[in-house]
Amino acid sequence: MATDNTADRIRNIIKQHARLSTDADSLAPSADLYAAGMTSHASVNVMLALEGEFDVEFPDRMLTRGTFDSIASIQNAIEELKSG
């Protein structure tokens, strides 16, 4: 799986589920999704969509705000889960 493709897939999920007040396409990979309007409730929807899209399950240790606070941090978590 190509890294760029992973980021694009994550960005699409963000667009569909994060309910941002900012256009997800304009966000830098390291932009704070919570500052852009994502709520903790929306982050759960994002997590569930990510699990379905990438066929992974986030372990309890990854269920933190830091895991889901940017596209880059989400991508790092997905890559870690896919490589393990």
C-alpha positions as a LaTeX table, in Angstrom:
\begin{tabular}{lrrr}
\hline
Residue & $x$ (\AA) & $y$ (\AA) & $z$ (\AA) \\
\hline
Met1 & 0.00 & 0.00 & 0.00 \\
Ala2 & 1.48 & 3.31 & $-1.06$ \\
Thr3 & 1.90 & 5.97 & 1.59 \\
Asp4 & 0.23 & 8.66 & $-0.54$ \\
Asn5 & $-2.74$ & 6.37 & $-1.12$ \\
Thr6 & $-3.01$ & 5.79 & 2.63 \\
Ala7 & $-3.04$ & 9.53 & 3.30 \\
Asp8 & $-5.70$ & 10.06 & 0.62 \\
Arg9 & $-7.87$ & 7.32 & 2.09 \\
Ile10 & $-7.51$ & 8.82 & 5.57 \\
Arg11 & $-8.34$ & 12.30 & 4.25 \\
Asn12 & $-11.51$ & 10.92 & 2.60 \\
Ile13 & $-12.60$ & 9.39 & 5.91 \\
Ile14 & $-11.88$ & 12.70 & 7.66 \\
Lys15 & $-14.05$ & 14.48 & 5.07 \\
Gln16 & $-16.92$ & 12.02 & 5.60 \\
His17 & $-16.85$ & 11.57 & 9.38 \\
Ala18 & $-14.89$ & 14.28 & 11.25 \\
Arg19 & $-17.43$ & 17.09 & 10.72 \\
Leu20 & $-14.69$ & 19.70 & 10.41 \\
Ser21 & $-15.35$ & 23.41 & 10.13 \\
Thr22 & $-12.39$ & 23.51 & 7.70 \\
Asp23 & $-12.09$ & 21.81 & 4.31 \\
Ala24 & $-10.12$ & 18.60 & 4.90 \\
Asp25 & $-8.38$ & 18.98 & 1.54 \\
Ser26 & $-6.78$ & 22.23 & 2.71 \\
Leu27 & $-5.31$ & 20.76 & 5.90 \\
Ala28 & $-1.61$ & 20.00 & 6.23 \\
Pro29 & $-0.86$ & 16.42 & 7.28 \\
Ser30 & 0.21 & 17.69 & 10.71 \\
Ala31 & $-2.76$ & 20.05 & 11.21 \\
Asp32 & $-4.66$ & 19.56 & 14.47 \\
Leu33 & $-8.00$ & 17.99 & 13.56 \\
Tyr34 & $-9.51$ & 18.96 & 16.91 \\
Ala35 & $-8.57$ & 22.62 & 16.31 \\
Ala36 & $-10.22$ & 22.26 & 12.88 \\
Gly37 & $-13.50$ & 21.31 & 14.56 \\
Met38 & $-13.45$ & 17.55 & 15.19 \\
Thr39 & $-15.19$ & 16.58 & 18.41 \\
Ser40 & $-14.43$ & 13.53 & 20.53 \\
His41 & $-17.72$ & 12.01 & 19.32 \\
Ala42 & $-16.70$ & 12.56 & 15.68 \\
Ser43 & $-13.28$ & 11.03 & 16.41 \\
Val44 & $-15.03$ & 7.77 & 17.39 \\
Asn45 & $-16.82$ & 7.77 & 14.03 \\
Val46 & $-13.48$ & 8.43 & 12.31 \\
Met47 & $-11.87$ & 5.56 & 14.22 \\
Leu48 & $-14.65$ & 3.14 & 13.27 \\
Ala49 & $-14.46$ & 4.18 & 9.62 \\
Leu50 & $-10.66$ & 3.76 & 9.65 \\
Glu51 & $-10.99$ & 0.27 & 11.11 \\
Gly52 & $-13.38$ & $-0.68$ & 8.32 \\
Glu53 & $-11.38$ & 0.95 & 5.54 \\
Phe54 & $-8.00$ & $-0.50$ & 6.54 \\
Asp55 & $-9.20$ & $-3.77$ & 8.12 \\
Val56 & $-7.47$ & $-3.01$ & 11.42 \\
Glu57 & $-8.52$ & $-2.73$ & 15.05 \\
Phe58 & $-7.07$ & $-0.01$ & 17.23 \\
Pro59 & $-5.81$ & $-1.52$ & 20.49 \\
Asp60 & $-6.63$ & 0.21 & 23.79 \\
Arg61 & $-3.15$ & 1.75 & 23.96 \\
Met62 & $-3.90$ & 3.68 & 20.75 \\
Leu63 & $-7.28$ & 4.98 & 21.84 \\
Thr64 & $-5.93$ & 8.40 & 22.73 \\
Arg65 & $-6.48$ & 11.89 & 21.43 \\
Gly66 & $-2.89$ & 11.93 & 20.15 \\
Thr67 & $-3.52$ & 9.01 & 17.80 \\
Phe68 & $-6.32$ & 10.86 & 16.02 \\
Asp69 & $-5.18$ & 14.49 & 16.26 \\
Ser70 & $-3.79$ & 14.76 & 12.71 \\
Ile71 & $-3.74$ & 12.96 & 9.40 \\
Ala72 & $-0.04$ & 12.23 & 9.95 \\
Ser73 & $-0.60$ & 10.67 & 13.39 \\
Ile74 & $-3.47$ & 8.56 & 12.05 \\
Gln75 & $-1.28$ & 7.43 & 9.15 \\
Asn76 & 1.53 & 6.47 & 11.55 \\
Ala77 & $-0.92$ & 4.42 & 13.63 \\
Ile78 & $-2.35$ & 2.66 & 10.55 \\
Glu79 & 1.14 & 1.84 & 9.27 \\
Glu80 & 2.12 & 0.48 & 12.67 \\
Leu81 & $-0.98$ & $-1.73$ & 12.79 \\
Lys82 & $-0.50$ & $-2.97$ & 9.22 \\
Ser83 & 3.16 & $-3.82$ & 9.79 \\
Gly84 & 2.50 & $-5.70$ & 13.04 \\
\hline
\end{tabular}
